Structures are given as C-alpha cells and as structure tokens.
C-alpha cells in the first residue's frame, strides 16, 4: 500500500470500526429520522438539514455509543440538534413560526365549494389540531401522524413516556370534543 486512504462519505474519523458501527446502527434509521424531522420543522429542506446535522453528530459520537437502542440514541441527538438550532434562531422567530396559521388558511381557501363531508371533516381536524397547545399538537403529530411509539416520541420531546400517554389522551379528547361541537364526531355506541 502507498499509505493513501480512500475517502468514504460521512467519514469524520479514520476508524473502520466507526464506519461499520455507523452503517449498522445509524443508516437503517434514516427514514425514521426524516419523518420526525419533518414533523419538527414542517419544512422539507429544514428537515433534511436537521437530519444531516444529526448524522454528522452521530458519526462523531459513534465510538462512544454502546450499540443499544440506536433509534432512541439518534432521536435524542435529533431533538438536541433541533433545540440548539431553535435557540440560535429565536430572536428572529415570528409568532407563527411553524406556518400553521398560513397553512390552515391555505387549506380553508382550497376547500371545495361543494362542501363535501370529507373536506369538512379534514378542515375541522386541521382546526382542532391548530387549537391544541404546542405540547399536545406535537404528541399527536409524532404518534398519530408520524407513527412513532410512545417511547420514541418521549425521546424526541425529552419527556417521560407517561407524559406522552397523558398528553396524547388529552389531545385526542380535545379533538373529539371539537368534532362533536362541529357535529361530525363519530357516534359512540
């Protein structure tokens, strides 16, 4: 050998063991990271940037990772990276930083004129979600929309699993109440 090493994408340190551990523990979780990042950022480009930063941080720390619960480890890195990014941006954030109000206005403006039940139901669900306080909306997005387990959502939000379960119950209850007031809630038997 002539002493030159071939460059491998995402390689930060030179260890083959690090590269192998990264490929084994991190790469299979990229789709989950993207789903969660989309939920956190509500923007595809920001989600991709957040995942990229998470992957870089994970690679740099892979030698310290014990190999247990890679998804939880990665979701913690993702959450911390997201929090750090938001701290840097906080002074320039607007009141409706995630664009929920404008997104809901766009949905309402695009509602079909025929007033179909499905469109009314979808719009009512969007309104109910928008009315939820942020902690409750986040849990609905992560568990019900993104399909994360309670434990995974707890890792993302940095709260105990019991808190996730409680918030989810209260959020679902508030959504059902909103739908009942609108006259489109499923009837209980």
Phi and psi in degrees as a GROMACS rama.xvg file:
@    title "Ramachandran Plot"
@    xaxis  label "Phi"
@    yaxis  label "Psi"
@TYPE xy
-96.2222  8.19143  UNK-2
87.6484  -5.86552  UNK-3
-90.0727  138.356  UNK-4
-104.148  141.792  UNK-5
-73.5826  135.139  UNK-6
-79.956  133.345  UNK-7
-113.789  133.924  UNK-8
-55.4817  144.792  UNK-9
66.9035  8.03258  UNK-10
-80.7085  121.527  UNK-11
-105.234  -47.0136  UNK-12
-102.437  172.817  UNK-13
-93.7049  2.23447  UNK-14
-76.2745  127.746  UNK-15
-65.2052  -34.7805  UNK-16
-63.2523  -38.7338  UNK-17
-63.7442  -44.6305  UNK-18
-62.1807  -44.1524  UNK-19
-63.6821  -44.9821  UNK-20
-62.9959  -40.186  UNK-21
-61.8462  -47.6638  UNK-22
-63.2645  -36.6309  UNK-23
-76.1674  -44.0029  UNK-24
-97.2888  -31.7132  UNK-25
-98.3308  -50.3468  UNK-26
-55.5508  -38.1363  UNK-27
-66.0406  -14.9216  UNK-28
-99.075  3.80276  UNK-29
-61.7647  -40.7998  UNK-30
-62.1092  -41.5133  UNK-31
-63.865  -43.6806  UNK-32
-59.5341  -41.8445  UNK-33
-64.2915  -42.5661  UNK-34
-61.1947  -45.7285  UNK-35
-67.2747  -41.7099  UNK-36
-61.9849  -40.0859  UNK-37
-61.7711  -40.3163  UNK-38
-65.5771  -37.8856  UNK-39
-73.8208  -39.1696  UNK-40
-98.5232  -25.116  UNK-41
59.0556  26.9431  UNK-42
-152.179  125.383  UNK-43
-60.5616  -46.2172  UNK-44
-65.0401  -42.8511  UNK-45
-64.7255  -37.5324  UNK-46
-63.0028  -44.4325  UNK-47
-63.7571  -40.6369  UNK-48
-63.8475  -41.6936  UNK-49
-62.8709  -42.4436  UNK-50
-66.1688  -41.6755  UNK-51
-59.1424  -46.2252  UNK-52
-61.8612  -38.9461  UNK-53
-63.5711  -43.1847  UNK-54
-63.2574  -40.3122  UNK-55
-64.2337  -45.3463  UNK-56
-64.938  -39.4964  UNK-57
-63.7732  -42.0919  UNK-58
-64.3627  -40.944  UNK-59
-64.6883  -27.3499  UNK-60
-103.461  2.78361  UNK-61
-60.358  -31.4229  UNK-62
-67.8177  -22.7767  UNK-63
-94.0657  -6.07118  UNK-64
-81.3125  132.373  UNK-65
-83.7947  -3.29953  UNK-66
89.8533  -7.54259  UNK-67
-93.1752  136.557  UNK-68
54.2968  60.5443  UNK-69
-61.5213  -36.0702  UNK-70
-63.918  -45.5413  UNK-71
-62.53  -41.8168  UNK-72
-60.7207  -46.8855  UNK-73
-67.8622  -39.1824  UNK-74
-64.7974  -33.8581  UNK-75
-65.7583  -44.0549  UNK-76
-61.6541  -44.7308  UNK-77
-59.103  -48.4602  UNK-78
-59.7383  -47.8356  UNK-79
-64.0144  -38.8623  UNK-80
-63.8673  -43.288  UNK-81
-62.6808  -44.4378  UNK-82
-61.1305  -44.7462  UNK-83
-63.0167  -39.6059  UNK-84
-63.6346  -42.1872  UNK-85
-67.3529  -33.9493  UNK-86
-62.3092  -39.5851  UNK-87
-69.5185  -31.2389  UNK-88
-92.7963  -10.5661  UNK-89
-49.2893  -43.5617  UNK-90
-61.2342  -26.4425  UNK-91
-100.369  1.56094  UNK-92
-70.3444  143.03  UNK-93
-91.1184  170.811  UNK-94
-60.4907  -38.3265  UNK-95
-106.339  63.0615  UNK-96
-62.9453  -32.2665  UNK-97
-87.3962  -0.697905  UNK-98
76.0181  16.055  UNK-99
-60.285  -46.1745  UNK-100
-63.6901  -44.2803  UNK-101
-68.2479  -35.4243  UNK-102
-65.5021  -42.4483  UNK-103
-67.3122  -37.7237  UNK-104
-64.0394  -39.1616  UNK-105
-64.0452  -43.2509  UNK-106
-62.0293  -45.3438  UNK-107
-63.1212  -38.1554  UNK-108
-68.9822  -26.3569  UNK-109
-92.588  2.91446  UNK-110
-60.458  143.281  UNK-111
-69.8507  144.162  UNK-112
-68.62  -23.3058  UNK-113
-74.1508  -7.8719  UNK-114
62.4937  37.3223  UNK-115
-57.6397  150.965  UNK-116
-60.6808  -41.5833  UNK-117
-62.6447  -44.9644  UNK-118
-65.1943  -42.2369  UNK-119
-62.88  -41.1643  UNK-120
-64.1691  -47.4882  UNK-121
-60.6025  -43.29  UNK-122
-64.8902  -38.938  UNK-123
-67.1183  -38.4174  UNK-124
-62.1153  -45.0192  UNK-125
-60.1048  -42.7094  UNK-126
-64.0822  -42.7777  UNK-127
-62.2214  -41.9901  UNK-128
-63.6659  -41.7631  UNK-129
-65.2118  -30.1437  UNK-130
-76.1862  -20.2013  UNK-131
-67.7384  144.16  UNK-132
-64.0641  153.92  UNK-133
-50.4642  -46.6038  UNK-134
-60.668  -35.4756  UNK-135
-75.6716  -40.844  UNK-136
-63.7628  -41.1542  UNK-137
-58.9798  -43.9228  UNK-138
-65.1734  -42.4031  UNK-139
-60.3955  -44.9141  UNK-140
-61.948  -44.6821  UNK-141
-72.7479  -44.3449  UNK-142
-86.9088  -52.9671  UNK-143
-81.2032  -33.6841  UNK-144
-94.4092  -48.3244  UNK-145
-85.4807  -16.4476  UNK-146
80.4884  20.3776  UNK-147
-74.8026  152.885  UNK-148
-74.3295  167.568  UNK-149
-58.7402  -43.6647  UNK-150
-63.3961  -41.1654  UNK-151
-66.2877  -42.4329  UNK-152
-63.1399  -38.2228  UNK-153
-61.855  -40.9098  UNK-154
-63.1134  -44.7012  UNK-155
-61.6816  -43.3227  UNK-156
-89.7833  -11.1819  UNK-157
70.0133  36.3009  UNK-158
-129.551  163.496  UNK-159
-66.2067  154.815  UNK-160
-58.6144  -37.8408  UNK-161
-60.4017  -35.5789  UNK-162
-65.7483  -39.5516  UNK-163
-60.6318  -47.4427  UNK-164
-62.1293  -42.6154  UNK-165
-65.455  -47.0703  UNK-166
-63.5389  -39.5532  UNK-167
-64.1038  -43.6215  UNK-168
-61.1824  -47.1536  UNK-169
-66.3709  -39.8484  UNK-170
-65.1951  -45.7304  UNK-171
-62.0421  -39.4474  UNK-172
-62.8097  -42.6268  UNK-173
-65.1003  -38.4745  UNK-174
-66.0164  -44.6421  UNK-175
-59.5381  -42.6194  UNK-176
-60.8426  -42.9089  UNK-177
-61.8895  -44.8025  UNK-178
-65.2673  -36.8268  UNK-179
-65.1288  -42.3481  UNK-180
-62.175  -32.7027  UNK-181
-82.2849  -5.95194  UNK-182
77.9418  20.5432  UNK-183
-127.423  17.8456  UNK-184
-76.4357  147.58  UNK-185
-61.1915  142.703  UNK-186
-77.8273  137.419  UNK-187
-89.8663  142.917  UNK-188
